[in-house]
Amino acid sequence: MISRAWRLDDGRQTLVLTTTNDRLPQAVYWGPQLPDDEDLQTLHAANIIDVTGGMLDENPDLSLCPEATRSFPGQPGLIVRDTDGTPLLPKFCLKGSEQNGTLTLRYEDTSNGLNLTFFFEVDSDTHVITCQTTLDATRPVHLHWLAAPVLPAPQQSEEVIDVSGRWCGEFQISRTAWSAGMRYRENRTGRTGHEHFPGLLIPTTGTTNTEGECYGFHYGWSGGHKMIAEELQDGRRQIQWGHAARMETEPAMQFKTAQLYITYSDTGLNGCAVSFQRHLRDRIVTWPKPDAPRPVHYNCWEAVYFDHKLPVLKEIADRAAALGAERFVLDDGWFGQRDDDTRSLSDWTVDPRKYPEGLHPLIEHIHGLGMTFGLWFEPEMINEDSDIHRANPHWVLGSEDQTLGRQQKALNMALPEVRDYLYDRMSTILKDNEIDYIKWDHNRVLPMPDAAQTRGSYVLIDRLRADFPEVEVESCASGGGRIDFGILARTQRVWLSDSNDALERLRIQHDAALFLPLAVTGSHVGPRVCHTSGRTLDISFRSWVAAQRHMGFEMDPRELTDHEARVLSEVTAWWKHNRDWMTKADILRLDSADPAVIAEQQLARDGTKFAVFAGKAATSAQIAPRPLRLTDLDADAMYVIRLVNRDTAPTLSRGPTALKSQELTLSGAYLMRHGVTLPWSFPERMWVVEGERI
């Protein structure tokens, strides 16, 4: 007999929690929506696995916080020590619960003076469940590990999909087969990290991008984190997420995990991806101007680096505006004595050598071109060669002899005086200049993981956002080193990668779309010869890859030929024409029959139009293109499709492929079951197809 049961539904998925004898609850069901009249007591009984030789007489609960004291054989959900360092082995019992739109479960261990609270909130529109665990104590205790609500993984799965990466190679998908033991990933860099994006997908056997079942997780925290996917000897599987172990360096009376976002899909990986995209864009990000179109960016970094000359910047701005840019971002090099990356970080005053009249002449020129103005900061960092370091060396996080990163150290953001100093300097710049955008960088890992550092950064950003609500913030950290739902609750854009190589970006964007929508994902047209890869790529390919996301430019526009300027202007105009619906569209990864083709379909929320981007990343094994199946269309509806960039077909494409010369009217059933037949192309090219339901 169960003593209590709770059920959460959102129209697509059901999560059922039950408890026996008021012990910690366990998730006995998570999957497709159950009938309203499902008997939860019977469901609980049906979930119990058998006991045989070599086992305990009762299987320990795989609860929301597995307890070592109840003989749980796997990773416990809580490891805590008393004030004097004595290990505690808590045993929690139900104290109370409230369910009214959200679900709160309260448990206590009176003998150890501990309380554990689980929180769940269901979003029936995005189909994301948000959950969190809180530990309270009657006196300061030392926390080693606290997991967000622990959930079982499906038995029908053969692998887990998580995300690794590196600088200029973010969002690399890793697939690991289930086996007895743990898949243990821990990020101890102190920021979200290129290496360990806090996301996990668990597909069932046979699942693809567009078909099958999948379970998705994202841990919304910008510091170090830990993920465990563990299979016990009895066959059960658990998923745990939390801050990296020992990140809480001081004893305290309360500890909270970050919010864990979970979702179930019966439409392949795309179902999880769309839920995360919508939830991030529509629930988490706070938009300063929610009805304003996303502006085309121009960032001057790869054009001038630290060599700031006002006449040159004005000329570059003129050309960027002529190409279609609507926001000009002045990157690193405008402050202190910042002539290279060895000095002046934290000296946030305008360099009078480069800008004797301040930033006003440049800003006025940019506003005169119809563009808004953005400015680069790296608030959490400091150079040894800086006035602030010389005056306040004790503000530095970590030891005096630590290894530098990009010639810099990190400021201790847990110190209120550090945050106050940064706020004063940054707010002065924002008050004295008409700035509507901050590019907020974080170019090194921390000397050690420290949760107080992340919380301090959050406090500073929150304070600036409260006082300057019209200013948009981009999260950059050597590219994609700080991307997560925690930082995006405070920012509106991420710099996905420092690589402006369109071929690399094609893959990075494709995999990042498992979690990120277009609206927050910056993508820029880089130089003809990429500064990070040395690769030379055609302007059409570079432009269309940038047009897949929040579009911008980051080359020196003075290098463009007339042909390149014309192509870039045309693609930019196309993006502006379509951005209103694309910003709110679902990005659906397509199952390409040709592994050389990386393809996606951006589908309007009302299903009336779509755009397909089919990028050819390598030479195909076969001669002719294989048909590309679309997804999530109305099988009975008719669609008009056209090849947007048909004029770029090479002369070696000499057959009568219909899309090269005309619009086609085809059924959704045909487009999804047979697919679109595209013309032949060289590698490092992109076909773009528009579709509209009639």
C-alpha positions as semicolon CSV with decimal commas, in nm:
position;residue;x (nm);y (nm);z (nm)
1;M;0,000;0,000;0,000
2;I;0,124;0,350;-0,080
3;S;0,075;0,627;0,167
4;R;0,075;0,918;-0,079
5;A;0,087;0,980;-0,453
6;W;0,120;1,292;-0,668
7;R;0,068;1,334;-1,038
8;L;0,188;1,605;-1,278
9;D;0,045;1,637;-1,632
10;D;0,098;1,885;-1,916
11;G;-0,102;1,728;-2,200
12;R;0,197;1,543;-2,347
13;Q;0,367;1,383;-2,048
14;T;0,282;1,254;-1,703
15;L;0,512;1,230;-1,400
16;V;0,388;1,019;-1,108
17;L;0,554;1,030;-0,766
18;T;0,464;0,788;-0,487
19;T;0,584;0,728;-0,133
20;T;0,561;0,427;0,097
21;N;0,542;0,478;0,473
22;D;0,610;0,849;0,422
23;R;0,964;0,785;0,294
24;L;1,113;1,003;0,022
25;P;0,904;0,980;-0,295
26;Q;1,016;0,805;-0,611
27;A;0,913;0,859;-0,970
28;V;0,726;0,544;-1,061
29;Y;0,618;0,674;-1,401
30;W;0,747;0,938;-1,644
31;G;0,637;0,922;-2,003
32;P;0,339;0,974;-2,233
33;Q;0,022;1,120;-2,086
34;L;-0,171;0,867;-1,880
35;P;-0,552;0,843;-1,868
36;D;-0,708;1,074;-1,612
37;D;-0,854;0,779;-1,422
38;E;-0,529;0,582;-1,393
39;D;-0,518;0,416;-1,050
40;L;-0,192;0,538;-0,897
41;Q;-0,191;0,274;-0,623
42;T;-0,203;0,000;-0,885
43;L;0,060;0,180;-1,088
44;H;0,288;0,192;-0,783
45;A;0,244;-0,180;-0,725
46;A;0,308;-0,260;-1,092
47;N;0,637;-0,069;-1,079
48;I;0,793;-0,282;-0,802
49;I;1,067;-0,513;-0,929
50;D;1,123;-0,866;-0,801
51;V;1,377;-0,982;-0,541
52;T;1,597;-1,286;-0,589
53;G;1,921;-1,436;-0,466
54;G;2,204;-1,202;-0,371
55;M;1,966;-0,911;-0,311
56;L;1,825;-0,741;-0,006
57;D;1,480;-0,853;0,100
58;E;1,341;-0,526;-0,032
59;N;1,482;-0,307;-0,310
60;P;1,592;0,030;-0,171
61;D;1,394;0,316;-0,319
62;L;1,536;0,504;-0,615
63;S;1,389;0,818;-0,464
64;L;1,410;1,187;-0,554
65;C;1,716;1,190;-0,325
66;P;1,848;0,834;-0,285
67;E;1,954;0,773;0,076
68;A;2,267;0,584;0,175
69;T;2,117;0,517;0,517
70;R;1,838;0,314;0,351
71;S;2,098;0,090;0,182
72;F;2,069;0,247;-0,162
73;P;2,353;0,081;-0,360
74;G;2,423;0,365;-0,602
75;Q;2,524;0,729;-0,583
76;P;2,331;0,900;-0,300
77;G;2,151;1,225;-0,368
78;L;2,294;1,403;-0,062
79;I;2,637;1,401;0,101
80;V;2,661;1,638;0,397
81;R;2,874;1,686;0,708
82;D;2,793;1,850;1,038
83;T;2,949;2,175;1,156
84;D;3,246;1,986;1,303
85;G;3,294;1,772;0,990
86;T;3,114;1,460;1,117
87;P;2,941;1,277;0,827
88;L;2,561;1,280;0,851
89;L;2,343;0,995;0,723
90;P;1,997;1,149;0,706
91;K;1,673;0,954;0,692
92;F;1,386;1,174;0,579
93;C;1,014;1,138;0,644
94;L;0,720;1,329;0,498
95;K;0,637;1,655;0,670
96;G;0,381;1,800;0,428
97;S;0,292;1,874;0,068
98;E;0,111;2,139;-0,133
99;Q;-0,016;2,100;-0,489
100;N;-0,190;2,392;-0,655
101;G;-0,046;2,456;-0,998
102;T;0,296;2,369;-0,856
103;L;0,395;2,079;-0,634
104;T;0,602;2,121;-0,316
105;L;0,704;1,819;-0,107
106;R;0,855;1,879;0,237
107;Y;1,055;1,616;0,424
108;E;1,238;1,626;0,756
109;D;1,498;1,440;0,957
110;T;1,443;1,561;1,313
111;S;1,733;1,366;1,460
112;N;1,983;1,539;1,230
113;G;1,804;1,873;1,216
114;L;1,766;1,865;0,836
115;N;1,477;1,948;0,605
116;L;1,456;1,858;0,235
117;T;1,214;2,028;-0,004
118;F;1,133;1,929;-0,361
119;F;0,964;2,173;-0,599
120;F;0,798;2,100;-0,934
121;E;0,630;2,332;-1,184
122;V;0,463;2,217;-1,505
123;D;0,432;2,427;-1,820
124;S;0,152;2,292;-2,038
125;D;0,250;2,508;-2,336
126;T;0,620;2,427;-2,360
127;H;0,592;2,079;-2,201
128;V;0,885;2,145;-1,969
129;I;0,878;2,051;-1,600
130;T;1,099;2,268;-1,380
131;C;1,221;2,111;-1,055
132;Q;1,458;2,198;-0,770
133;T;1,583;2,061;-0,438
134;T;1,647;2,269;-0,124
135;L;1,829;2,155;0,192
136;D;1,773;2,343;0,520
137;A;1,957;2,280;0,847
138;T;1,914;2,401;1,202
139;R;2,284;2,505;1,212
140;P;2,558;2,559;0,955
141;V;2,657;2,235;0,781
142;H;2,911;2,147;0,511
143;L;2,769;2,035;0,177
144;H;2,959;1,796;-0,047
145;W;2,679;1,703;-0,289
146;L;2,312;1,784;-0,334
147;A;2,123;1,652;-0,635
148;A;1,827;1,817;-0,800
149;P;1,526;1,580;-0,799
150;V;1,661;1,243;-0,911
151;L;1,470;1,066;-1,187
152;P;1,484;0,718;-1,338
153;A;1,610;0,668;-1,693
154;P;1,409;0,455;-1,938
155;Q;1,480;0,084;-1,963
156;Q;1,413;0,091;-2,338
157;S;1,721;0,307;-2,402
158;E;2,055;0,182;-2,532
159;E;2,254;0,507;-2,493
160;V;2,273;0,853;-2,345
161;I;2,353;1,165;-2,545
162;D;2,545;1,443;-2,375
163;V;2,748;1,739;-2,494
164;S;3,119;1,810;-2,485
165;G;3,331;2,057;-2,678
166;R;3,625;2,294;-2,683
167;W;3,711;2,648;-2,785
168;C;3,596;2,696;-3,147
169;G;3,438;2,351;-3,134
170;E;3,142;2,377;-2,901
171;F;2,839;2,147;-2,875
172;Q;3,001;1,819;-2,975
173;I;2,753;1,535;-2,933
174;S;2,872;1,231;-2,734
175;R;2,682;0,901;-2,737
176;T;2,759;0,654;-2,459
177;A;2,611;0,306;-2,434
178;W;2,442;0,207;-2,111
179;S;2,633;-0,045;-1,900
180;A;2,661;-0,130;-1,532
181;G;2,821;0,161;-1,348
182;M;2,826;0,535;-1,399
183;R;2,858;0,784;-1,681
184;Y;3,004;1,059;-1,460
185;R;3,070;1,405;-1,598
186;E;3,186;1,689;-1,378
187;N;3,274;2,041;-1,483
188;R;3,515;2,204;-1,239
189;T;3,610;2,504;-1,456
190;G;3,386;2,740;-1,257
191;R;3,179;2,845;-1,558
192;T;2,933;2,648;-1,771
193;G;3,221;2,550;-1,997
194;H;3,285;2,462;-2,358
195;E;3,368;2,115;-2,230
196;H;3,051;2,015;-2,046
197;F;2,729;2,186;-2,158
198;P;2,476;2,085;-1,887
199;G;2,237;1,898;-2,113
200;L;2,140;1,533;-2,156
201;L;1,911;1,345;-2,393
202;I;1,810;0,982;-2,347
203;P;1,654;0,836;-2,661
204;T;1,477;0,503;-2,664
205;T;1,591;0,240;-2,912
206;G;1,544;0,349;-3,273
207;T;1,478;0,716;-3,199
208;T;1,590;0,968;-3,462
209;N;1,565;1,344;-3,487
210;T;1,206;1,318;-3,606
211;E;1,066;0,991;-3,466
212;G;1,065;0,793;-3,144
213;E;1,076;0,871;-2,772
214;C;1,331;1,084;-2,591
215;Y;1,383;1,224;-2,239
216;G;1,559;1,559;-2,203
217;F;1,742;1,730;-1,914
218;H;1,905;2,070;-1,873
219;Y;2,066;2,201;-1,552
220;G;2,035;2,580;-1,547
221;W;2,356;2,682;-1,370
222;S;2,652;2,892;-1,488
223;G;2,914;2,747;-1,251
224;G;3,060;2,399;-1,225
225;H;2,811;2,113;-1,238
226;K;2,799;1,735;-1,215
227;M;2,590;1,482;-1,407
228;I;2,554;1,114;-1,326
229;A;2,384;0,853;-1,541
230;E;2,408;0,533;-1,341
231;E;2,290;0,178;-1,402
232;L;2,259;-0,031;-1,087
233;Q;2,325;-0,405;-1,072
234;D;1,950;-0,466;-1,046
235;G;1,909;-0,290;-1,382
236;R;1,748;0,031;-1,260
237;R;1,892;0,356;-1,391
238;Q;1,911;0,698;-1,231
239;I;1,996;1,050;-1,352
240;Q;2,142;1,304;-1,110
241;W;2,227;1,671;-1,166
242;G;2,374;1,924;-0,928
243;H;2,653;2,172;-0,864
244;A;3,001;2,028;-0,891
245;A;3,101;1,848;-0,572
246;R;3,247;2,069;-0,296
247;M;3,155;2,392;-0,476
248;E;3,002;2,524;-0,154
249;T;3,320;2,620;0,027
250;E;3,156;2,759;0,343
251;P;2,912;2,597;0,588
252;A;2,556;2,730;0,564
253;M;2,205;2,667;0,688
254;Q;2,049;2,646;0,341
255;F;2,160;2,508;0,007
256;K;1,968;2,501;-0,319
257;T;2,032;2,325;-0,645
258;A;1,982;2,516;-0,965
259;Q;1,661;2,455;-1,153
260;L;1,652;2,130;-1,347
261;Y;1,445;2,141;-1,667
262;I;1,307;1,809;-1,792
263;T;1,084;1,707;-2,081
264;Y;0,955;1,396;-2,255
265;S;0,903;1,368;-2,631
266;D;0,727;1,116;-2,854
267;T;0,845;1,298;-3,170
268;G;1,215;1,218;-3,155
269;L;1,498;1,441;-3,041
270;N;1,313;1,732;-3,201
271;G;1,032;1,711;-2,949
272;C;1,276;1,774;-2,663
273;A;1,458;2,038;-2,867
274;V;1,141;2,233;-2,943
275;S;1,033;2,224;-2,578
276;F;1,369;2,359;-2,463
277;Q;1,377;2,622;-2,742
278;R;1,027;2,749;-2,660
279;H;1,074;2,740;-2,283
280;L;1,399;2,935;-2,302
281;R;1,267;3,196;-2,544
282;D;0,916;3,236;-2,403
283;R;0,957;3,170;-2,030
284;I;1,317;3,227;-1,921
285;V;1,465;3,511;-2,129
286;T;1,338;3,857;-2,032
287;W;1,336;4,076;-2,341
288;P;1,394;4,453;-2,294
289;K;1,186;4,520;-2,605
290;P;0,985;4,203;-2,666
291;D;0,808;4,332;-2,976
292;A;1,118;4,472;-3,148
293;P;1,271;4,268;-3,431
294;R;1,610;4,113;-3,363
295;P;1,860;4,362;-3,514
296;V;2,135;4,260;-3,756
297;H;2,464;4,292;-3,569
298;Y;2,799;4,425;-3,668
299;N;3,090;4,346;-3,434
300;C;3,425;4,510;-3,507
301;W;3,653;4,261;-3,328
302;E;3,795;4,074;-3,628
303;A;3,820;4,396;-3,826
304;V;4,039;4,600;-3,591
305;Y;4,114;4,396;-3,275
306;F;4,281;4,642;-3,031
307;D;4,374;4,899;-3,297
308;H;4,095;5,152;-3,243
309;K;4,107;5,459;-3,469
310;L;3,796;5,675;-3,487
311;P;3,811;5,747;-3,864
312;V;3,855;5,376;-3,940
313;L;3,568;5,276;-3,713
314;K;3,344;5,537;-3,874
315;E;3,427;5,406;-4,221
316;I;3,361;5,049;-4,111
317;A;3,030;5,157;-3,958
318;D;2,933;5,328;-4,286
319;R;2,994;5,009;-4,480
320;A;2,827;4,785;-4,223
321;A;2,514;5,000;-4,228
322;A;2,508;4,992;-4,608
323;L;2,514;4,611;-4,595
324;G;2,213;4,608;-4,362
325;A;2,358;4,615;-4,009
326;E;2,135;4,769;-3,741
327;R;2,356;4,743;-3,432
328;F;2,726;4,828;-3,404
329;V;2,920;4,660;-3,120
330;L;3,254;4,809;-3,014
331;D;3,460;4,520;-2,886
332;D;3,769;4,493;-2,665
333;G;4,025;4,775;-2,667
334;W;3,832;5,094;-2,583
335;F;3,933;5,136;-2,214
336;G;4,235;5,188;-1,987
337;Q;4,563;5,137;-2,172
338;R;4,425;4,835;-2,355
339;D;4,657;4,791;-2,654
340;D;4,674;4,413;-2,618
341;D;4,538;4,140;-2,393
342;T;4,805;4,179;-2,122
343;R;4,680;4,494;-1,950
344;S;4,401;4,715;-1,818
345;L;4,122;4,465;-1,755
346;S;3,915;4,613;-1,468
347;D;4,018;4,973;-1,554
348;W;3,676;5,054;-1,695
349;T;3,731;5,412;-1,811
350;V;3,744;5,525;-2,173
351;D;4,099;5,542;-2,314
352;P;4,165;5,915;-2,379
353;R;4,443;5,833;-2,627
354;K;4,203;5,655;-2,861
355;Y;3,890;5,852;-2,772
356;P;3,996;6,202;-2,659
357;E;3,632;6,317;-2,666
358;G;3,503;5,995;-2,516
359;L;3,280;5,753;-2,701
360;H;3,027;6,021;-2,797
361;P;3,163;6,102;-3,146
362;L;3,155;5,735;-3,248
363;I;2,813;5,675;-3,096
364;E;2,667;5,985;-3,261
365;H;2,805;5,873;-3,597
366;I;2,656;5,525;-3,554
367;H;2,320;5,664;-3,449
368;G;2,330;5,889;-3,754
369;L;2,351;5,576;-3,967
370;G;2,037;5,436;-3,804
371;M;2,222;5,180;-3,593
372;T;2,218;5,130;-3,218
373;F;2,539;5,098;-3,019
374;G;2,677;4,814;-2,806
375;L;2,991;4,789;-2,594
376;W;3,218;4,505;-2,477
377;F;3,297;4,441;-2,110
378;E;3,469;4,160;-1,923
379;P;3,365;4,254;-1,569
380;E;3,473;3,945;-1,376
381;M;3,835;3,961;-1,495
382;I;4,147;4,159;-1,405
383;N;4,502;4,195;-1,544
384;E;4,798;4,217;-1,311
385;D;4,902;4,517;-1,519
386;S;4,606;4,733;-1,422
387;D;4,545;5,019;-1,182
388;I;4,283;4,819;-0,991
389;H;4,510;4,518;-0,940
390;R;4,788;4,741;-0,810
391;A;4,547;4,910;-0,568
392;N;4,347;4,601;-0,462
393;P;4,540;4,276;-0,517
394;H;4,324;4,114;-0,248
395;W;4,023;4,135;-0,481
396;V;4,164;3,850;-0,689
397;L;4,010;3,503;-0,670
398;G;4,268;3,234;-0,600
399;S;4,633;3,229;-0,505
400;E;4,892;3,489;-0,597
401;D;5,099;3,237;-0,798
402;Q;4,808;3,088;-0,994
403;T;4,838;3,004;-1,362
404;L;4,707;3,291;-1,571
405;G;4,451;3,250;-1,847
406;R;4,471;3,489;-2,142
407;Q;4,711;3,692;-1,927
408;Q;4,441;3,751;-1,667
409;K;4,299;3,653;-1,329
410;A;3,942;3,648;-1,202
411;L;3,799;3,893;-0,953
412;N;3,636;3,748;-0,643
413;M;3,270;3,815;-0,724
414;A;3,162;3,697;-0,379
415;L;3,304;4,021;-0,233
416;P;3,041;4,299;-0,215
417;E;3,311;4,567;-0,260
418;V;3,415;4,408;-0,590
419;R;3,057;4,404;-0,717
420;D;3,002;4,762;-0,602
421;Y;3,315;4,879;-0,782
422;L;3,214;4,706;-1,105
423;Y;2,860;4,838;-1,081
424;D;2,985;5,194;-1,030
425;R;3,223;5,180;-1,327
426;M;2,980;5,009;-1,563
427;S;2,679;5,217;-1,463
428;T;2,881;5,536;-1,518
429;I;2,960;5,426;-1,873
430;L;2,596;5,336;-1,935
431;K;2,467;5,663;-1,790
432;D;2,714;5,880;-1,981
433;N;2,657;5,713;-2,318
434;E;2,356;5,600;-2,517
435;I;2,425;5,227;-2,508
436;D;2,158;4,964;-2,559
437;Y;2,372;4,649;-2,564
438;I;2,650;4,490;-2,359
439;K;2,868;4,207;-2,483
440;W;2,962;4,047;-2,148
441;D;3,272;3,828;-2,183
442;H;3,443;3,573;-1,955
443;N;3,766;3,464;-2,121
444;R;3,921;3,223;-1,874
445;V;3,827;2,936;-1,649
446;L;3,838;2,997;-1,274
447;P;4,128;2,881;-1,056
448;M;3,876;2,666;-0,868
449;P;3,500;2,605;-0,879
450;D;3,314;2,821;-0,628
451;A;2,937;2,856;-0,618
452;A;2,969;3,196;-0,446
453;Q;3,152;3,326;-0,755
454;T;2,861;3,236;-0,982
455;R;2,604;3,379;-0,741
456;G;2,808;3,702;-0,720
457;S;2,809;3,736;-1,098
458;Y;2,434;3,682;-1,102
459;V;2,389;3,957;-0,840
460;L;2,588;4,207;-1,047
461;I;2,404;4,130;-1,370
462;D;2,067;4,144;-1,194
463;R;2,151;4,482;-1,042
464;L;2,255;4,630;-1,375
465;R;1,951;4,485;-1,550
466;A;1,721;4,631;-1,283
467;D;1,870;4,979;-1,322
468;F;1,913;4,965;-1,701
469;P;1,618;4,752;-1,814
470;E;1,641;4,868;-2,177
471;V;1,998;4,737;-2,216
472;E;2,031;4,395;-2,374
473;V;2,315;4,165;-2,262
474;E;2,503;3,901;-2,458
475;S;2,674;3,616;-2,274
476;C;3,014;3,537;-2,423
477;A;3,292;3,330;-2,266
478;S;3,566;3,271;-2,522
479;G;3,268;3,197;-2,743
480;G;3,027;2,938;-2,601
481;G;3,182;2,890;-2,257
482;R;2,885;3,028;-2,059
483;I;2,561;2,910;-2,217
484;D;2,287;2,777;-1,991
485;F;1,937;2,869;-1,878
486;G;2,074;3,028;-1,559
487;I;2,275;3,294;-1,740
488;L;2,001;3,331;-2,001
489;A;1,754;3,427;-1,730
490;R;1,968;3,743;-1,715
491;T;2,084;3,784;-2,076
492;Q;1,924;3,780;-2,419
493;R;2,188;3,644;-2,655
494;V;2,480;3,402;-2,652
495;W;2,793;3,405;-2,861
496;L;2,786;3,041;-2,965
497;S;3,150;3,012;-3,066
498;D;3,456;3,225;-3,136
499;S;3,475;3,037;-3,464
500;N;3,332;3,236;-3,754
501;D;3,419;2,947;-3,986
502;A;3,086;2,878;-4,153
503;L;3,164;2,509;-4,202
504;E;3,231;2,462;-3,831
505;R;2,938;2,685;-3,740
506;L;2,703;2,475;-3,953
507;R;2,764;2,175;-3,728
508;I;2,783;2,371;-3,400
509;Q;2,451;2,548;-3,467
510;H;2,284;2,224;-3,571
511;D;2,371;2,050;-3,245
512;A;2,312;2,356;-3,024
513;A;1,955;2,367;-3,161
514;L;1,880;2,069;-2,937
515;F;1,852;2,333;-2,664
516;L;1,875;2,686;-2,812
517;P;1,633;2,883;-3,034
518;L;1,726;3,127;-3,309
519;A;1,634;3,432;-3,101
520;V;1,927;3,395;-2,860
521;T;2,189;3,237;-3,086
522;G;2,431;3,485;-3,240
523;S;2,586;3,389;-3,575
524;H;2,809;3,620;-3,778
525;V;2,943;3,632;-4,131
526;G;3,318;3,610;-4,081
527;P;3,617;3,712;-4,297
528;R;3,689;3,551;-4,632
529;V;3,984;3,374;-4,468
530;C;3,870;3,260;-4,124
531;H;4,092;3,391;-3,844
532;T;4,053;3,078;-3,629
533;S;4,071;2,799;-3,890
534;G;4,251;2,953;-4,188
535;R;3,978;2,816;-4,414
536;T;3,857;3,020;-4,713
537;L;3,484;2,999;-4,775
538;D;3,244;3,141;-5,032
539;I;3,044;3,448;-4,930
540;S;2,712;3,281;-5,010
541;F;2,784;2,990;-4,776
542;R;2,906;3,220;-4,501
543;S;2,600;3,441;-4,535
544;W;2,340;3,164;-4,534
545;V;2,494;2,990;-4,233
546;A;2,471;3,318;-4,039
547;A;2,112;3,360;-4,160
548;Q;2,016;3,038;-3,982
549;R;2,035;3,220;-3,646
550;H;2,047;3,577;-3,509
551;M;2,239;3,723;-3,799
552;G;2,539;3,952;-3,785
553;F;2,872;4,042;-3,952
554;E;3,222;4,027;-3,804
555;M;3,459;4,083;-4,093
556;D;3,624;4,401;-4,212
557;P;3,363;4,515;-4,465
558;R;3,636;4,700;-4,654
559;E;3,767;4,361;-4,775
560;L;3,446;4,275;-4,960
561;T;3,437;4,272;-5,338
562;D;3,135;4,419;-5,513
563;H;3,005;4,067;-5,570
564;E;3,049;3,972;-5,204
565;A;2,881;4,291;-5,085
566;R;2,586;4,227;-5,317
567;V;2,541;3,866;-5,200
568;L;2,568;3,962;-4,834
569;S;2,318;4,246;-4,879
570;E;2,071;4,015;-5,052
571;V;2,090;3,745;-4,785
572;T;2,061;4,007;-4,511
573;A;1,753;4,152;-4,679
574;W;1,603;3,800;-4,699
575;W;1,671;3,746;-4,329
576;K;1,511;4,078;-4,234
577;H;1,206;3,994;-4,442
578;N;1,162;3,661;-4,260
579;R;1,298;3,731;-3,911
580;D;0,965;3,807;-3,746
581;W;0,832;3,454;-3,795
582;M;1,173;3,281;-3,784
583;T;1,252;3,432;-3,443
584;K;0,953;3,244;-3,300
585;A;0,988;2,934;-3,520
586;D;1,078;2,583;-3,409
587;I;1,416;2,459;-3,531
588;L;1,372;2,096;-3,640
589;R;1,678;1,889;-3,719
590;L;1,620;1,675;-4,028
591;D;1,723;1,312;-4,071
592;S;1,942;1,346;-4,377
593;A;1,997;1,027;-4,578
594;D;2,331;1,175;-4,684
595;P;2,573;1,217;-4,391
596;A;2,751;1,491;-4,587
597;V;2,438;1,710;-4,561
598;I;2,352;1,887;-4,235
599;A;1,993;2,004;-4,266
600;E;1,727;2,170;-4,057
601;Q;1,373;2,298;-4,105
602;Q;1,255;2,614;-3,934
603;L;0,879;2,585;-3,898
604;A;0,650;2,875;-3,810
605;R;0,452;2,825;-3,490
606;D;0,124;2,817;-3,684
607;G;0,265;2,572;-3,940
608;T;0,189;2,799;-4,236
609;K;0,546;2,845;-4,359
610;F;0,892;2,700;-4,327
611;A;1,250;2,743;-4,440
612;V;1,484;2,451;-4,501
613;F;1,861;2,498;-4,479
614;A;2,059;2,211;-4,632
615;G;2,431;2,261;-4,586
616;K;2,674;2,034;-4,764
617;A;2,960;1,988;-4,521
618;A;3,162;1,737;-4,726
619;T;3,170;1,548;-5,055
620;S;2,888;1,293;-5,079
621;A;2,967;0,927;-5,132
622;Q;2,709;0,905;-5,411
623;I;2,687;1,132;-5,716
624;A;2,332;1,268;-5,702
625;P;2,174;1,426;-5,392
626;R;1,945;1,199;-5,195
627;P;1,592;1,333;-5,130
628;L;1,570;1,527;-4,803
629;R;1,266;1,435;-4,594
630;L;1,090;1,721;-4,416
631;T;0,901;1,686;-4,089
632;D;0,602;1,801;-3,882
633;L;0,395;1,916;-4,180
634;D;0,023;1,854;-4,236
635;A;0,019;1,538;-4,448
636;D;-0,312;1,634;-4,612
637;A;-0,216;1,996;-4,690
638;M;-0,051;2,127;-5,006
639;Y;0,264;2,338;-4,991
640;V;0,429;2,566;-5,244
641;I;0,806;2,537;-5,224
642;R;1,076;2,737;-5,399
643;L;1,455;2,733;-5,403
644;V;1,558;3,073;-5,269
645;N;1,916;3,073;-5,398
646;R;1,866;2,887;-5,726
647;D;2,091;3,139;-5,905
648;T;2,394;2,998;-5,722
649;A;2,365;2,653;-5,883
650;P;2,707;2,561;-6,029
651;T;2,752;2,484;-6,397
652;L;2,818;2,119;-6,308
653;S;2,455;2,103;-6,197
654;R;2,325;2,054;-6,553
655;G;2,017;1,835;-6,510
656;P;1,646;1,929;-6,520
657;T;1,590;1,934;-6,144
658;A;1,256;2,112;-6,115
659;L;1,341;2,336;-5,820
660;K;1,612;2,510;-6,024
661;S;1,352;2,665;-6,253
662;Q;1,010;2,673;-6,086
663;E;0,800;2,665;-5,774
664;L;0,648;2,328;-5,690
665;T;0,317;2,246;-5,523
666;L;0,344;1,923;-5,325
667;S;0,159;1,753;-5,041
668;G;0,289;1,738;-4,689
669;A;0,272;1,361;-4,717
670;Y;0,508;1,364;-5,017
671;L;0,750;1,611;-4,859
672;M;0,769;1,406;-4,538
673;R;0,772;1,054;-4,688
674;H;0,969;1,106;-5,008
675;G;1,137;1,439;-4,953
676;V;1,273;1,735;-5,149
677;T;1,500;1,663;-5,444
678;L;1,770;1,932;-5,444
679;P;2,017;2,017;-5,720
680;W;2,375;1,895;-5,711
681;S;2,625;2,127;-5,546
682;F;2,985;2,151;-5,438
683;P;3,075;2,091;-5,074
684;E;3,069;2,397;-4,848
685;R;2,749;2,523;-5,007
686;M;2,397;2,574;-4,875
687;W;2,059;2,528;-5,038
688;V;1,770;2,725;-4,891
689;V;1,409;2,622;-4,962
690;E;1,104;2,826;-4,864
691;G;0,767;2,660;-4,819
692;E;0,415;2,791;-4,762
693;R;0,093;2,603;-4,691
694;I;-0,192;2,683;-4,929
